[in-house]
Amino acid sequence: ELARSPGGTLLRELRGERVALVGHEPWLGELLALLLLGEPEKGLLFHFKKGGVAHLLGIPSPGGCELITLWDPKVLRAAAPR
């Protein structure tokens, strides 16, 4: 379901206390916009770089989540143990 614009089918599959998704742009940005704003067409507001991570909290429904953190890959590499 992450190989197309997100919709109800994908949201119904997001079950469990913790869920991790891996995908590509523009669909991950659209999914963030759907979960945070209820408006997937605003996906360009949430452009992911390759290796980026978003941490959300809430219910997987349109506008049902809040953004906790959006990590750029450079930040993740800097925080990795050496």
Rosetta blueprint (number, residue, H / E / L):
1 E L
2 L L
3 A L
4 R L
5 S L
6 P L
7 G L
8 G H
9 T H
10 L H
11 L H
12 R H
13 E H
14 L L
15 R L
16 G L
17 E L
18 R L
19 V L
20 A L
21 L L
22 V L
23 G L
24 H L
25 E L
26 P L
27 W H
28 L H
29 G H
30 E H
31 L H
32 L H
33 A H
34 L H
35 L H
36 L H
37 L H
38 G L
39 E L
40 P H
41 E H
42 K H
43 G H
44 L H
45 L H
46 F H
47 H L
48 F L
49 K L
50 K L
51 G L
52 G L
53 V E
54 A E
55 H E
56 L E
57 L E
58 G E
59 I L
60 P L
61 S L
62 P L
63 G L
64 G L
65 C E
66 E E
67 L E
68 I E
69 T E
70 L E
71 W E
72 D L
73 P H
74 K H
75 V H
76 L H
77 R H
78 A H
79 A H
80 A L
81 P L
82 R L
